[in-house]
Amino acid sequence: MKPAQHPTALRTAQLLRDAGVDARVVEFEQPTRTSAEAAVAIGCSVAEIAKSIVFRGANSGRAVVVVASGDNRVSEAKVAASVGEPLLRADAEFVRTATGYVIGGVAPIGHVQPVLLLLDEDLRRFAIVWAAAGTPYSVFPLSPEQLRALTGAEWSDVRQ
């Protein structure tokens, strides 16, 4: 683990500072693109990873970002009901265009286009969770309440 150096991770760190969140963005030599990879690198449980799953609204074409506990499978039906439209899978190009991040590094903040964002209520089980910081090698810790305040999103039942 080392301090962030990648420009995208540094931008995420600046966004956190601007929002008044005292969180240290760190980078790893090994990838943290999956919940399992991130948990091994950090030394925490998979459940403590705040993974970002991106869908595409079938009617609006808008990105729907679900920040979920790493041990949960996201229910597409529950998310679709919450956002009021059917969902489509988001390919890598859509994720990059809609969020500004690559798959495996989608941060919960700093998206380049407006997104609909839902937070998995199961993240509230933990004092600290770890979210991607914009690259598949960078993460940052924060409390679930900081995550909610930072994103302005509400807690939702998204677990399958």
ChimeraX attribute file (.defattr): number of C-alpha atoms within 10 A of each C-alpha:
attribute: neighborCount
match mode: 1-to-1
recipient: residues
	/A:1	14
	/A:2	10
	/A:3	13
	/A:4	22
	/A:5	13
	/A:6	16
	/A:7	11
	/A:8	19
	/A:9	26
	/A:10	18
	/A:11	17
	/A:12	25
	/A:13	23
	/A:14	14
	/A:15	15
	/A:16	20
	/A:17	13
	/A:18	10
	/A:19	12
	/A:20	11
	/A:21	17
	/A:22	14
	/A:23	15
	/A:24	16
	/A:25	26
	/A:26	22
	/A:27	24
	/A:28	17
	/A:29	10
	/A:30	14
	/A:31	17
	/A:32	24
	/A:33	20
	/A:34	18
	/A:35	24
	/A:36	17
	/A:37	17
	/A:38	30
	/A:39	18
	/A:40	14
	/A:41	17
	/A:42	18
	/A:43	9
	/A:44	14
	/A:45	15
	/A:46	22
	/A:47	21
	/A:48	25
	/A:49	29
	/A:50	32
	/A:51	30
	/A:52	26
	/A:53	20
	/A:54	26
	/A:55	24
	/A:56	23
	/A:57	20
	/A:58	14
	/A:59	11
	/A:60	10
	/A:61	13
	/A:62	17
	/A:63	25
	/A:64	26
	/A:65	24
	/A:66	23
	/A:67	28
	/A:68	27
	/A:69	29
	/A:70	26
	/A:71	17
	/A:72	16
	/A:73	12
	/A:74	19
	/A:75	12
	/A:76	17
	/A:77	14
	/A:78	15
	/A:79	23
	/A:80	18
	/A:81	11
	/A:82	13
	/A:83	14
	/A:84	11
	/A:85	15
	/A:86	16
	/A:87	23
	/A:88	17
	/A:89	14
	/A:90	18
	/A:91	12
	/A:92	14
	/A:93	12
	/A:94	20
	/A:95	22
	/A:96	16
	/A:97	14
	/A:98	22
	/A:99	24
	/A:100	19
	/A:101	24
	/A:102	18
	/A:103	23
	/A:104	23
	/A:105	25
	/A:106	28
	/A:107	28
	/A:108	26
	/A:109	20
	/A:110	19
	/A:111	17
	/A:112	12
	/A:113	11
	/A:114	12
	/A:115	16
	/A:116	15
	/A:117	21
	/A:118	26
	/A:119	26
	/A:120	22
	/A:121	17
	/A:122	21
	/A:123	24
	/A:124	18
	/A:125	12
	/A:126	12
	/A:127	12
	/A:128	19
	/A:129	25
	/A:130	27
	/A:131	30
	/A:132	32
	/A:133	32
	/A:134	31
	/A:135	23
	/A:136	23
	/A:137	24
	/A:138	33
	/A:139	31
	/A:140	26
	/A:141	22
	/A:142	18
	/A:143	17
	/A:144	23
	/A:145	13
	/A:146	18
	/A:147	25
	/A:148	16
	/A:149	13
	/A:150	17
	/A:151	15
	/A:152	13
	/A:153	16
	/A:154	13
	/A:155	17
	/A:156	17
	/A:157	16
	/A:158	24
	/A:159	18
	/A:160	11
